[in-house]
Amino acid sequence: MTISTADLYDEHGPELSSVSLQFRDFGAVAAFAGPARTVKCLADNQLVKSLLATPGKGAVLVIDGGGWLGNALMGDMIAQSAVDNGWSGVIINGAIRDSVAMAGLPLGVKALGTNPAKSSKEGLGNVDVPVQLGDVTIHPGDMIHADGDGILVGTRE
């Protein structure tokens, strides 16, 4: 059983950072947690696709797309790859597509919104670097806790 982010914050408040950006939920899993892996990219999802095709081991991929909503950084096929490879969830500071199909996948997915437009596939960006969600900096290995109330980040142990 996963403890709610509200209860977790009540218990460990000063040790956790709360992401103030307002994300929407898209996957079939409402609450998810795991160590962070990160990608920083803008309008290009090749690194996202490549990383989610590797063993996730329960990690949460945090994608800093700069809040860009002009195209999607993940669709249902990439999300299915994340499920197949054992990722716990994906948080996208940007858009997704195929939201109806994604709603049936056993994956936690949070994003700012949707856009049916594809992204480029040039491989531009960086993997496992600090990323920014609002005023919270997330480092690879930080612990992510997400549910319907929001996202909490705990520093690496």
Buried (B, 14 or more C-beta within 10 A) or exposed (E): EBBBBEEBBEEEEEEBBBBEBEBEBBBBBEBBBBBBBBBBBBBBBBBBBBBBEBEBEEBBBBBBBBBBBEBBBBBBEBBBBBBEBEBBBBBBBBBBBBBEBBEEBEBBBBBBBBBEEEBEEEEBBEBBEBBBBBEBEBBBBBBBBBBEBBBBBBEEE
